[in-house]
């Protein structure tokens, strides 16, 4: 055998050995990429969770996460959760000693101090499949779920486990519910366990006790991304967000049960935020009124964290009423800078451990109600501490001593609530009407029925009802925990929903819910939205079990329609009021809601002379009288079943080409060129070219041949 061949065989053997060892290593070391995420999209609050154990919402374009209400666009409220763990008198794996040792949870510390080993989402049942005209619109979300386990109680559970160079393993478990009274918060538990594991593999590197273990976080909310459009860009990272707290009297109340008779209490330990004033605005921007549009309030959200339980110690799992040791507010980007796992960072770690113990860094924090202390004199919260990053809700837990194998658990609920969309439209429009007419002094009706002549008092009083709304949310989360998560469950949604556009109807069909055999199952409801997905849905059908389709005969040609199907109960399993209001429960819309439109299609035209363009002329001033929710839409009607539509300017420049292949007589155009530019005012020419011979499906008569064509002129006025 030649030397060359021997070298090739040896190289191949080495490669195969390396691949085998790599497979063994990957099977032994459960390493998860630091950027990996799991999305929860089943309720009115939707979010993602990142593998390294905490979350920064920026996705290189915007701050993404904690969308509420999720049915509308740009409702992101998350900015960042800065999170640290620390201990005292620590000796590292490399025999370095630290008086204070602290780890910061962020992506750059992965592989040096943080070692994510688990990130998975478990579902109680498979995600339903949803079709619109043959397209599987649920397919992009199939990767949300890693496992299905019918025995779990919540709808979804996310498990995220991270080993650290401290030998303290953090397991974050997130519980998500789609039940209509519990779908705007997530319960998350934090288990802090002294495993001694400082890397990805299962070997134990440390066997020492961990002394003075502390856990701390600073959380900032944008409230909200859409609100920043009305308030100003810096609100997208929460620069103008006010922080506040409740629960100062928790120790006197923590044994009490929250009931439906008194569902809003202020003794739950919590901190939350809402949008404040941008000094660049000459108007009162509380609530984010769209002053350049119709006035709708774009920032009604109140977002925050409630502390539901904290173990007293590793040997006493009773709730400690004296924890957190500190909670309040802290300047958003002001914290000690250090590098985890580095002996050169001892001074930074000491400062950070002090901050985790409740001492504000540079004095820029406190445990009082930040808004109540400063809002009267400092309408912009960022001017209190001059931190352009904004203000964080600040929590500090501990200290605990943990022997090897011991752990403590913290239970939090993160939620968002506030005024609903309809009320935001009503209040905002009335406020803008008065803003445009200084002589308009109302009277304006307040939430308690009283009146005021001040438009800002009217608007802001309604916005601040969000404080009660978020306390109601946290109260329901506490009731859920107290019930061991056994809240009344809605029936499961249909496993398959199929929407089909038709010539005389739009057909909505579904398969039987797995819950049909359960006591209290009542039937199915169909809901419909017109023009776009982020709008109000109306119930158009309600029927008993055994019927699995509905023909929508009220649809109008040329209008886009969106649907979802919900299973519903008769309320017999929700009659105690222990966890939420009594009555029927519906499966969540987000399991079956369509994201692509269905249309009432018309038959293909019988000859080219029938082609029409609607509206013609198109006038932007009349958009509200044209296609609801689709202001730039132009329809080509009575067209050939299969054709190419080319759109030209008056001088003959081709600006768009549409391939019409669905066999109907309708096609739409959104007034956008191939270069993604909105067309300007002018005269345009549409050329329709038949791409296949077409015969009448009833008579067999040849209606038009491949290659035949027709022209139509139309006018756009913008």
C-alpha positions as CSV (number, residue, x, y, z in Angstrom):
1,X,0.0,0.0,0.0
2,X,1.4,3.4,-0.9
3,X,2.4,5.9,1.8
4,X,-0.1,8.4,0.3
5,X,-3.0,5.9,0.7
6,X,-1.8,5.1,4.3
7,X,-1.9,8.8,5.2
8,X,-5.4,9.1,3.7
9,X,-6.7,6.1,5.7
10,X,-5.1,7.4,8.9
11,X,-6.6,10.8,8.3
12,X,-10.0,9.2,7.7
13,X,-9.7,7.1,10.9
14,X,-8.7,10.2,13.0
15,X,-11.7,12.1,11.6
16,X,-14.1,9.3,12.4
17,X,-12.7,9.0,15.9
18,X,-13.0,12.8,16.4
19,X,-16.6,12.6,15.2
20,X,-17.4,9.7,17.5
21,X,-15.8,11.5,20.5
22,X,-17.7,14.7,19.6
23,X,-20.9,12.8,19.7
24,X,-20.0,11.2,23.0
25,X,-19.0,14.7,24.4
26,X,-22.2,16.3,23.2
27,X,-24.3,13.5,24.7
28,X,-22.4,13.9,28.0
29,X,-22.4,17.7,28.0
30,X,-25.9,19.1,27.7
31,X,-24.7,22.5,26.4
32,X,-27.3,24.9,25.1
33,X,-26.4,27.9,22.9
34,X,-26.6,31.1,24.9
35,X,-28.8,32.8,22.3
36,X,-31.4,30.0,22.2
37,X,-34.9,31.1,23.1
38,X,-38.4,29.6,23.7
39,X,-41.5,31.6,22.9
40,X,-44.8,31.4,24.7
41,X,-47.7,32.6,22.5
42,X,-50.9,31.2,24.0
43,X,-52.4,34.1,25.9
44,X,-52.9,37.8,26.1
45,X,-49.4,38.1,27.5
46,X,-46.7,36.6,25.2
47,X,-42.9,36.4,25.8
48,X,-39.7,34.6,25.2
49,X,-37.1,33.2,27.5
50,X,-33.3,33.0,26.8
51,X,-31.0,30.1,27.6
52,X,-28.5,31.9,29.8
53,X,-31.0,32.4,32.6
54,X,-32.0,36.0,32.3
55,X,-33.3,38.2,29.4
56,X,-32.3,41.2,27.4
57,X,-35.2,42.1,25.1
58,X,-33.2,43.9,22.4
59,X,-33.2,41.8,19.2
60,X,-30.8,44.2,17.3
61,X,-33.8,46.1,15.9
62,X,-36.2,46.7,18.8
63,X,-37.0,45.6,22.4
64,X,-39.1,42.5,22.0
65,X,-41.1,40.7,24.6
66,X,-43.9,40.8,27.2
67,X,-46.4,41.7,24.4
68,X,-49.7,42.8,26.0
69,X,-52.3,42.9,24.7
70,X,-50.9,40.4,22.3
71,X,-53.6,40.7,19.7
72,X,-52.3,44.1,18.6
73,X,-49.0,45.1,17.0
74,X,-46.1,46.8,18.8
75,X,-47.2,46.0,22.3
76,X,-43.8,45.0,23.6
77,X,-43.1,46.0,27.2
78,X,-39.9,44.2,28.1
79,X,-36.4,45.9,28.1
80,X,-34.1,44.0,30.4
81,X,-33.8,41.9,33.5
82,X,-30.3,42.5,34.9
83,X,-29.7,39.6,37.3
84,X,-26.9,38.7,39.8
85,X,-26.0,35.9,42.2
86,X,-23.4,36.4,44.9
87,X,-21.8,34.8,48.0
88,X,-19.1,35.5,50.6
89,X,-15.7,33.9,51.3
90,X,-15.7,31.8,48.2
91,X,-12.9,29.6,46.8
92,X,-13.1,29.0,43.1
93,X,-12.2,25.9,41.2
94,X,-8.8,27.4,40.5
95,X,-8.2,27.9,44.3
96,X,-8.7,31.7,44.0
97,X,-10.3,33.2,47.1
98,X,-12.8,36.0,47.1
99,X,-14.2,37.9,50.0
100,X,-17.3,38.6,47.8
101,X,-18.0,36.6,44.6
102,X,-20.7,37.8,42.2
103,X,-21.9,36.6,38.8
104,X,-23.8,38.8,36.3
105,X,-26.3,36.9,34.1
106,X,-25.6,38.2,30.6
107,X,-24.7,36.6,27.3
108,X,-21.0,37.6,27.4
109,X,-20.5,35.6,30.6
110,X,-21.6,32.3,29.0
111,X,-18.7,29.8,28.9
112,X,-16.8,31.7,31.6
113,X,-19.3,32.0,34.5
114,X,-22.6,30.8,33.1
115,X,-23.2,27.3,31.5
116,X,-26.8,26.9,30.2
117,X,-27.6,23.1,30.1
118,X,-31.4,23.0,29.7
119,X,-33.9,25.1,27.8
120,X,-37.2,23.4,26.8
121,X,-40.9,24.1,26.6
122,X,-43.4,21.4,27.5
123,X,-47.0,21.6,26.3
124,X,-50.1,20.0,27.8
125,X,-51.4,19.2,24.3
126,X,-50.0,19.6,20.8
127,X,-50.3,22.9,19.1
128,X,-53.4,23.0,16.8
129,X,-52.9,23.1,13.0
130,X,-54.5,25.9,11.2
131,X,-55.0,26.2,7.4
132,X,-56.1,29.2,5.3
133,X,-56.8,28.2,1.7
134,X,-54.4,25.3,2.0
135,X,-51.5,27.2,3.7
136,X,-50.4,25.8,7.1
137,X,-50.1,29.1,9.0
138,X,-49.3,27.3,12.2
139,X,-46.1,25.7,10.8
140,X,-43.7,28.6,11.7
141,X,-44.5,28.1,15.4
142,X,-44.0,24.3,15.5
143,X,-40.6,24.8,17.1
144,X,-42.0,26.5,20.2
145,X,-42.7,23.1,21.7
146,X,-40.1,20.5,22.7
147,X,-42.3,18.0,24.5
148,X,-46.0,17.2,25.0
149,X,-47.0,15.9,28.5
150,X,-50.7,15.6,29.2
151,X,-50.1,15.2,32.9
152,X,-48.8,18.8,33.5
153,X,-51.3,21.3,35.0
154,X,-50.4,24.6,33.3
155,X,-50.8,24.9,29.5
156,X,-47.1,25.4,29.1
157,X,-43.9,24.9,31.2
158,X,-40.5,26.3,30.3
159,X,-37.5,24.7,32.1
160,X,-34.2,26.6,32.0
161,X,-31.2,25.3,33.9
162,X,-27.9,27.1,34.2
163,X,-24.8,25.9,36.0
164,X,-22.4,28.7,37.3
165,X,-18.8,29.1,38.2
166,X,-20.0,29.5,41.8
167,X,-21.3,25.9,41.8
168,X,-24.7,27.4,42.4
169,X,-27.1,26.0,39.8
170,X,-30.1,28.2,38.9
171,X,-33.2,26.4,37.6
172,X,-35.9,28.8,36.2
173,X,-39.3,27.2,35.7
174,X,-42.0,29.3,33.9
175,X,-45.7,28.4,34.1
176,X,-48.0,29.8,31.5
177,X,-51.8,29.6,31.5
178,X,-54.3,30.4,28.7
179,X,-57.4,30.5,30.9
180,X,-59.0,33.9,30.2
181,X,-58.6,35.3,33.8
182,X,-55.0,34.1,34.2
183,X,-53.5,34.7,30.7
184,X,-51.7,38.0,31.4
185,X,-49.0,36.8,33.7
186,X,-46.4,34.1,34.0
187,X,-45.4,32.5,37.2
188,X,-41.7,31.8,37.4
189,X,-39.8,29.9,40.1
190,X,-36.1,30.3,40.8
191,X,-34.4,27.3,42.4
192,X,-30.9,28.1,43.8
193,X,-29.1,24.9,44.5
194,X,-25.6,24.3,45.7
195,X,-24.7,21.5,43.2
196,X,-21.0,22.3,43.0
197,X,-21.2,22.0,39.2
198,X,-19.2,24.7,37.6
199,X,-19.5,23.8,33.9
200,X,-21.5,21.8,31.3
201,X,-20.6,18.2,32.2
202,X,-22.1,16.2,35.1
203,X,-18.8,16.2,37.1
204,X,-18.9,18.0,40.5
205,X,-16.0,20.4,40.9
206,X,-16.8,22.1,44.2
207,X,-17.9,20.6,47.5
208,X,-17.8,23.6,49.8
209,X,-20.8,25.3,51.5
210,X,-21.9,28.6,50.0
211,X,-22.2,31.3,52.6
212,X,-24.3,34.5,52.3
213,X,-25.9,33.6,49.0
214,X,-27.8,36.5,47.5
215,X,-30.0,36.8,44.4
216,X,-30.9,40.2,42.9
217,X,-32.4,41.7,39.8
218,X,-33.2,45.1,38.3
219,X,-36.0,44.9,35.8
220,X,-37.0,47.7,33.4
221,X,-40.1,47.9,31.2
222,X,-40.7,50.0,28.1
223,X,-44.5,50.4,28.6
224,X,-44.6,50.3,25.6
225,X,-43.0,50.0,22.2
226,X,-46.1,51.5,20.6
227,X,-46.2,54.1,23.4
228,X,-42.7,55.2,22.3
229,X,-44.2,56.2,19.0
230,X,-46.5,58.7,20.8
231,X,-44.2,59.7,23.7
232,X,-40.8,59.7,22.0
233,X,-38.2,57.2,21.0
234,X,-36.3,56.9,24.3
235,X,-39.5,55.4,25.9
236,X,-38.7,52.3,23.8
237,X,-36.0,51.4,26.4
238,X,-38.1,52.8,29.3
239,X,-36.3,56.1,29.8
240,X,-39.5,57.8,31.0
241,X,-41.0,54.9,33.0
242,X,-41.9,55.5,36.6
243,X,-41.4,52.7,39.1
244,X,-43.5,52.1,42.1
245,X,-44.0,49.3,44.7
246,X,-46.7,47.8,47.0
247,X,-46.6,45.2,49.8
248,X,-45.0,47.2,52.6
249,X,-47.6,45.6,55.0
250,X,-47.1,42.0,53.6
251,X,-46.0,40.7,57.0
252,X,-49.3,41.6,58.5
253,X,-51.4,40.0,55.7
254,X,-49.5,37.1,54.2
255,X,-51.6,34.4,55.8
256,X,-54.8,35.9,54.3
257,X,-56.7,34.5,51.4
258,X,-57.6,36.8,48.5
259,X,-61.2,36.3,47.4
260,X,-63.4,37.3,44.5
261,X,-65.3,39.6,47.0
262,X,-62.1,41.6,47.5
263,X,-59.8,40.6,44.6
264,X,-57.6,43.8,44.6
265,X,-55.2,44.1,47.5
266,X,-52.1,46.3,48.0
267,X,-50.3,44.1,50.4
268,X,-48.8,41.8,47.8
269,X,-45.0,42.4,47.5
270,X,-44.6,43.8,44.0
271,X,-43.0,46.5,41.9
272,X,-44.3,47.8,38.6
273,X,-43.8,50.6,36.0
274,X,-45.9,52.9,33.8
275,X,-44.9,55.5,31.2
276,X,-44.2,59.0,32.5
277,X,-43.6,62.4,31.0
278,X,-41.2,63.2,28.2
279,X,-40.0,66.8,28.8
280,X,-39.7,67.2,25.0
281,X,-43.5,67.2,24.7
282,X,-45.5,70.3,25.2
283,X,-48.6,68.2,26.0
284,X,-49.3,65.8,28.9
285,X,-48.2,62.5,27.5
286,X,-49.3,60.2,30.3
287,X,-50.9,57.1,28.7
288,X,-49.2,57.9,25.3
289,X,-52.0,59.7,23.5
290,X,-51.4,59.7,19.7
291,X,-51.6,63.4,19.3
292,X,-50.7,63.2,15.6
293,X,-53.4,60.7,14.9
294,X,-56.8,60.1,16.6
295,X,-55.6,60.5,20.2
296,X,-55.8,56.8,21.1
297,X,-53.8,56.0,24.2
298,X,-50.8,53.9,23.1
299,X,-49.2,53.4,26.5
300,X,-51.9,52.2,29.0
301,X,-49.7,49.3,30.3
302,X,-48.6,48.7,33.8
303,X,-45.9,46.0,33.9
304,X,-44.1,44.5,36.8
305,X,-43.1,41.7,39.2
306,X,-44.9,40.3,42.2
307,X,-43.1,38.1,44.8
308,X,-45.4,35.2,45.7
309,X,-43.1,33.1,47.9
310,X,-39.6,33.0,49.3
311,X,-38.2,30.1,51.2
312,X,-37.0,31.0,54.7
313,X,-34.0,28.8,54.4
314,X,-32.7,25.5,52.9
315,X,-34.4,23.6,55.7
316,X,-37.6,25.7,56.0
317,X,-39.7,26.1,52.9
318,X,-42.3,28.3,54.6
319,X,-42.8,31.7,53.0
320,X,-40.5,34.3,54.6
321,X,-42.6,37.5,55.1
322,X,-39.3,39.5,55.5
323,X,-38.1,38.8,52.0
324,X,-37.2,40.3,49.7
325,X,-34.7,42.1,52.0
326,X,-35.1,45.1,49.7
327,X,-37.4,46.1,46.9
328,X,-38.0,49.4,45.3
329,X,-36.3,51.3,42.5
330,X,-32.8,51.7,41.1
331,X,-31.2,53.8,38.3
332,X,-31.4,51.7,35.1
333,X,-27.8,51.5,33.9
334,X,-25.9,52.4,37.1
335,X,-24.3,49.4,38.6
336,X,-20.7,48.2,39.4
337,X,-18.8,47.0,36.4
338,X,-16.8,43.8,36.8
339,X,-15.9,40.6,35.0
340,X,-17.3,37.4,36.6
341,X,-14.7,34.7,37.6
342,X,-11.8,37.2,37.6
343,X,-9.6,37.9,40.6
344,X,-9.0,41.4,39.1
345,X,-12.6,42.2,39.8
346,X,-12.7,41.9,43.6
347,X,-13.5,45.6,44.1
348,X,-16.4,45.5,41.6
349,X,-17.7,42.3,43.2
350,X,-17.7,43.9,46.6
351,X,-19.6,46.9,45.4
352,X,-22.1,44.6,43.6
353,X,-22.6,42.4,46.6
354,X,-23.3,45.6,48.6
355,X,-25.9,46.6,46.0
356,X,-27.4,43.1,46.2
357,X,-27.7,43.6,50.0
358,X,-29.9,46.6,49.5
359,X,-27.4,49.5,49.3
360,X,-28.1,51.6,46.2
361,X,-25.1,52.0,43.9
362,X,-23.9,55.6,44.2
363,X,-27.0,56.2,46.2
364,X,-29.2,56.0,43.0
365,X,-32.0,53.9,44.4
366,X,-34.4,53.4,47.2
367,X,-37.1,51.2,48.7
368,X,-39.8,53.8,48.7
369,X,-42.6,54.4,46.1
370,X,-40.5,56.2,43.5
371,X,-43.4,57.8,41.7
372,X,-45.1,59.0,44.9
373,X,-41.9,60.6,46.2
374,X,-40.8,62.4,43.1
375,X,-43.6,62.6,40.5
376,X,-45.1,65.9,41.7
377,X,-41.8,67.8,41.3
378,X,-40.0,65.7,38.7
379,X,-42.5,64.7,36.0
380,X,-39.7,63.0,34.0
381,X,-38.4,60.1,36.2
382,X,-35.0,60.1,34.4
383,X,-34.2,63.5,35.8
384,X,-34.3,62.2,39.4
385,X,-31.1,60.2,38.9
386,X,-30.0,61.5,35.5
387,X,-29.6,58.0,34.2
388,X,-30.6,58.0,30.5
389,X,-31.2,54.3,30.7
390,X,-34.3,54.8,32.8
391,X,-35.4,53.3,36.1
392,X,-35.5,49.6,37.2
393,X,-37.8,47.8,39.6
394,X,-35.2,46.5,42.1
395,X,-35.4,43.2,44.1
396,X,-32.8,41.8,46.5
397,X,-33.2,38.4,48.1
398,X,-31.2,36.6,50.8
399,X,-28.8,35.9,52.4
400,X,-28.8,32.1,52.8
401,X,-26.2,29.5,53.7
402,X,-26.4,26.4,51.5
403,X,-24.6,23.2,52.2
404,X,-23.8,20.9,49.1
405,X,-27.1,19.6,47.8
406,X,-29.2,22.2,49.6
407,X,-31.4,24.7,47.8
408,X,-33.9,27.6,48.3
409,X,-36.8,28.6,46.0
410,X,-38.3,32.0,45.0
411,X,-41.6,32.3,43.2
412,X,-42.4,35.4,41.2
413,X,-45.2,36.4,38.9
414,X,-44.5,38.8,36.0
415,X,-47.6,40.4,34.4
416,X,-48.9,43.3,32.4
417,X,-52.3,45.0,32.5
418,X,-54.1,48.2,32.0
419,X,-56.9,49.8,30.0
420,X,-58.4,47.8,27.2
421,X,-58.2,48.9,23.6
422,X,-61.8,50.1,23.3
423,X,-61.4,52.4,26.4
424,X,-58.0,53.6,25.1
425,X,-59.8,54.8,21.9
426,X,-62.7,56.4,23.8
427,X,-60.6,58.2,26.4
428,X,-57.9,59.3,23.9
429,X,-60.2,60.6,21.3
430,X,-62.2,62.6,23.8
431,X,-59.0,64.0,25.3
432,X,-57.7,65.0,21.8
433,X,-61.0,66.7,21.0
434,X,-60.5,68.9,24.1
435,X,-56.8,69.4,23.3
436,X,-57.7,70.9,19.9
437,X,-60.4,73.1,21.5
438,X,-59.1,74.8,24.6
439,X,-62.6,76.1,25.4
440,X,-63.8,72.5,25.8
441,X,-63.9,71.9,29.5
442,X,-66.1,68.8,29.4
443,X,-67.4,67.8,31.8
444,X,-65.4,64.6,31.6
445,X,-66.6,61.5,33.4
446,X,-64.0,59.8,35.7
447,X,-63.9,56.1,36.5
448,X,-65.9,56.6,39.8
449,X,-68.7,58.5,38.1
450,X,-67.6,61.9,39.2
451,X,-66.7,64.6,36.7
452,X,-63.9,67.0,36.0
453,X,-63.4,70.0,33.7
454,X,-59.7,69.2,33.2
455,X,-58.9,67.0,30.2
456,X,-55.6,65.8,31.6
457,X,-57.1,64.8,34.9
458,X,-59.7,62.9,33.0
459,X,-57.2,61.0,30.9
460,X,-54.6,60.3,33.6
461,X,-57.2,59.1,36.1
462,X,-58.4,56.6,33.6
463,X,-54.8,55.5,32.8
464,X,-53.9,55.1,36.5
465,X,-56.7,52.6,36.9
466,X,-54.0,50.3,35.5
467,X,-52.5,50.3,39.0
468,X,-55.6,48.4,40.2
469,X,-55.5,46.2,37.1
470,X,-52.0,45.0,37.7
471,X,-52.7,44.4,41.4
472,X,-55.8,42.4,40.3
473,X,-53.4,40.4,38.1
474,X,-50.9,39.8,40.9
475,X,-53.8,38.8,43.2
476,X,-55.0,36.2,40.7
477,X,-51.4,34.8,40.4
478,X,-51.3,34.5,44.2
479,X,-54.6,32.7,44.2
480,X,-53.3,30.4,41.5
481,X,-50.2,29.5,43.5
482,X,-52.3,29.0,46.7
483,X,-54.5,26.6,44.7
484,X,-51.4,24.6,43.6
485,X,-52.1,25.8,40.0
486,X,-55.4,23.9,39.9
487,X,-57.4,26.8,38.5
488,X,-60.6,25.9,36.5
489,X,-59.4,24.9,33.1
490,X,-61.1,25.8,29.8
491,X,-61.7,23.0,27.3
492,X,-58.9,22.3,24.8
493,X,-59.2,24.0,21.4
494,X,-60.0,22.1,18.2
495,X,-56.9,20.2,17.0
496,X,-57.4,21.4,13.5
497,X,-59.1,24.5,11.9
498,X,-59.5,24.9,8.2
499,X,-60.6,28.2,6.6
500,X,-61.5,28.2,2.9
501,X,-62.3,31.1,0.7
502,X,-65.2,30.5,-1.6
503,X,-67.3,32.1,-4.3
504,X,-70.4,32.5,-2.2
505,X,-69.2,31.9,1.3
506,X,-66.1,31.5,3.5
507,X,-66.2,28.1,5.2
508,X,-64.7,27.6,8.7
509,X,-64.4,24.0,9.7
510,X,-62.7,22.2,12.6
511,X,-62.2,18.9,14.3
512,X,-63.6,17.8,17.6
513,X,-61.9,19.1,20.8
514,X,-60.4,16.3,23.0
515,X,-62.4,17.9,25.8
516,X,-65.8,17.0,24.2
517,X,-66.2,13.9,26.4
518,X,-65.6,15.9,29.6
519,X,-68.5,17.1,31.8
520,X,-69.4,20.7,31.2
521,X,-68.3,20.9,27.5
522,X,-70.7,23.2,25.8
523,X,-69.6,23.6,22.2
524,X,-67.8,25.9,19.8
525,X,-67.7,29.6,18.9
526,X,-66.4,31.3,15.8
527,X,-65.0,34.8,15.9
528,X,-64.2,37.1,13.0
529,X,-62.1,40.3,12.4
530,X,-62.4,42.5,9.4
531,X,-59.5,44.1,7.4
532,X,-56.6,43.2,9.8
533,X,-55.7,40.9,12.6
534,X,-55.1,43.6,15.3
535,X,-58.6,44.7,15.7
536,X,-61.8,43.7,17.5
537,X,-63.1,40.2,16.8
538,X,-66.9,39.6,16.7
539,X,-68.6,36.4,17.6
540,X,-70.4,35.1,14.4
541,X,-71.3,31.6,15.5
542,X,-72.0,29.6,18.6
543,X,-73.2,26.0,18.6
544,X,-73.2,22.8,20.5
545,X,-70.8,19.8,20.1
546,X,-71.3,17.7,17.1
547,X,-71.3,20.5,14.6
548,X,-67.9,21.2,13.1
549,X,-68.3,23.8,10.4
550,X,-69.8,27.2,9.8
551,X,-70.5,29.0,6.5
552,X,-69.8,32.7,6.8
553,X,-72.5,34.1,4.4
554,X,-72.2,37.7,5.6
555,X,-68.7,38.3,4.2
556,X,-68.4,41.0,1.5
557,X,-66.3,40.6,-1.6
558,X,-62.9,42.3,-1.6
559,X,-62.7,42.5,2.2
560,X,-60.0,40.5,4.2
561,X,-61.3,38.3,7.0
562,X,-59.5,36.7,9.9
563,X,-61.0,34.0,12.2
564,X,-60.5,31.9,15.3
565,X,-62.4,29.0,16.7
566,X,-62.8,28.5,20.5
567,X,-64.2,25.6,22.5
568,X,-66.3,26.7,25.4
569,X,-67.6,25.3,28.7
570,X,-71.0,25.8,30.4
571,X,-69.2,27.1,33.5
572,X,-70.0,24.1,35.7
573,X,-66.3,23.6,36.5
574,X,-65.9,27.3,37.3
575,X,-68.5,28.0,40.0
576,X,-66.5,28.4,43.2
577,X,-65.0,31.8,42.7
578,X,-61.9,30.7,44.6
579,X,-59.5,31.6,41.8
580,X,-61.3,33.9,39.4
581,X,-64.9,35.1,38.4
582,X,-67.4,32.3,37.8
583,X,-68.9,31.3,34.5
584,X,-68.1,29.8,31.1
585,X,-64.5,29.5,30.0
586,X,-63.2,29.6,26.4
587,X,-60.1,28.1,24.9
588,X,-57.6,30.8,24.0
589,X,-58.0,32.6,20.6
590,X,-54.2,32.3,20.1
591,X,-54.3,28.6,19.5
592,X,-56.4,28.9,16.3
593,X,-56.3,32.5,15.2
594,X,-55.4,33.0,11.6
595,X,-52.7,35.4,10.5
596,X,-53.5,35.2,6.8
597,X,-56.7,36.5,5.3
598,X,-59.6,34.7,3.7
599,X,-61.8,36.3,1.1
600,X,-65.2,35.9,-0.4
601,X,-64.1,35.3,-3.9
602,X,-66.1,35.8,-7.1
603,X,-66.2,33.5,-10.1
604,X,-63.7,34.2,-12.8
605,X,-64.9,36.6,-15.4
606,X,-66.5,35.1,-18.5
607,X,-64.8,37.4,-20.9
608,X,-62.1,40.1,-20.8
609,X,-64.6,42.9,-21.3
610,X,-65.9,42.4,-17.8
611,X,-62.7,43.4,-16.0
612,X,-63.2,46.2,-13.5
613,X,-60.8,48.1,-11.2
614,X,-62.2,49.2,-7.8
615,X,-62.0,52.0,-6.6
616,X,-61.3,54.0,-9.7
617,X,-60.3,56.6,-9.1
618,X,-58.6,55.7,-5.9
619,X,-58.6,58.8,-3.6
620,X,-56.7,58.6,-0.3
621,X,-59.2,61.0,1.3
622,X,-62.0,58.4,0.8
623,X,-60.0,55.4,2.3
624,X,-62.5,55.0,5.1
625,X,-65.3,54.4,2.6
626,X,-63.3,51.8,0.6
627,X,-61.8,48.6,2.1
628,X,-62.0,48.6,5.9
629,X,-58.6,48.3,7.6
630,X,-56.7,48.2,4.3
631,X,-56.3,51.9,3.3
632,X,-54.1,51.3,0.2
633,X,-56.0,48.4,-1.3
634,X,-57.1,48.3,-5.0
635,X,-59.1,45.4,-6.4
636,X,-59.1,43.9,-9.9
637,X,-62.5,42.2,-10.4
638,X,-64.0,39.8,-13.0
639,X,-60.5,38.9,-14.2
640,X,-59.5,35.6,-15.9
641,X,-59.1,32.7,-13.6
642,X,-55.4,32.4,-14.4
643,X,-53.5,35.4,-15.6
644,X,-50.5,37.8,-15.2
645,X,-51.3,41.3,-14.1
646,X,-48.7,43.9,-15.0
647,X,-49.0,47.5,-13.7
648,X,-47.4,50.4,-15.6
649,X,-47.1,54.1,-15.2
650,X,-48.7,56.3,-17.8
651,X,-45.3,56.5,-19.6
652,X,-44.9,52.8,-19.7
653,X,-42.6,51.9,-16.7
654,X,-43.4,48.5,-15.3
655,X,-43.8,48.9,-11.5
656,X,-45.4,45.6,-10.4
657,X,-46.2,42.2,-11.6
658,X,-48.9,39.9,-10.0
659,X,-49.3,36.3,-10.8
660,X,-53.0,35.4,-10.4
661,X,-53.2,31.6,-9.9
662,X,-56.1,30.8,-7.6
663,X,-58.8,30.4,-10.2
664,X,-61.1,33.2,-8.9
665,X,-62.2,36.4,-10.5
666,X,-60.6,38.6,-7.8
667,X,-57.1,39.9,-7.1
668,X,-55.9,42.7,-4.8
669,X,-53.0,45.1,-4.9
670,X,-51.7,47.2,-2.0
671,X,-50.4,50.1,-4.1
672,X,-46.8,49.0,-3.6
673,X,-44.3,48.8,-6.4
674,X,-41.8,45.9,-6.8
675,X,-39.3,48.2,-5.1
676,X,-41.5,48.3,-2.0
677,X,-42.4,52.0,-2.6
678,X,-46.0,53.4,-2.2
679,X,-47.1,54.7,-5.6
680,X,-47.7,58.4,-6.1
681,X,-50.7,60.2,-7.6
682,X,-51.1,59.6,-11.3
683,X,-52.6,57.6,-14.2
684,X,-51.7,53.9,-14.3
685,X,-52.3,51.1,-16.8
686,X,-53.0,47.5,-15.9
687,X,-52.3,44.8,-18.4
688,X,-54.1,41.4,-18.0
689,X,-52.6,38.5,-19.9
690,X,-54.2,35.0,-19.8
691,X,-51.7,32.4,-18.9
692,X,-53.8,29.2,-19.6
693,X,-56.8,28.3,-21.6
694,X,-59.9,28.5,-19.5
695,X,-63.3,26.7,-20.0
696,X,-66.5,27.3,-18.1
697,X,-66.6,24.6,-15.3
698,X,-70.4,24.1,-15.9
699,X,-70.8,24.2,-19.6
700,X,-67.3,23.4,-20.9
701,X,-67.3,26.4,-23.2
702,X,-63.9,27.9,-23.9
703,X,-64.0,31.4,-22.4
704,X,-60.5,32.7,-23.3
705,X,-57.3,31.4,-24.6
706,X,-53.7,31.6,-23.3
707,X,-52.1,34.8,-24.6
708,X,-55.2,36.9,-24.8
709,X,-55.0,40.2,-23.1
710,X,-56.7,43.4,-22.1
711,X,-55.7,46.8,-20.8
712,X,-57.4,49.0,-18.2
713,X,-56.6,52.6,-17.0
714,X,-57.0,53.7,-13.5
715,X,-56.3,56.9,-11.5
716,X,-54.6,57.2,-8.0
717,X,-55.0,60.4,-6.0
718,X,-52.8,60.6,-2.9
